[in-house]
Amino acid sequence: MVPVPRDYAESKPATLGLRQALVTTFKNRAFRIYLFGNVACWFGFNIISLGIPFYVTTLLGLIIFLHYPEDEVAALRSESSLTVD
């Protein structure tokens, strides 16, 4: 025998509209602190992950070769060499 949901749970329809629900949610200080931390972590992770290719190619002077033919590799190496006058 499968229990019927009304036997163990009492449900009521939502009485708040969308605007009132958002206002109530953002009045919760703990949620705002959590949201700030979550957004800061997300931005930090994305900034670091987007900066790694720049760091590797420009600052370290390396090129990551995955599937380039040898002639393209040689051309890329000659273009990426840094010269100091």
Beta strands, then each sheet from edge to edge (+ up, - down):
end
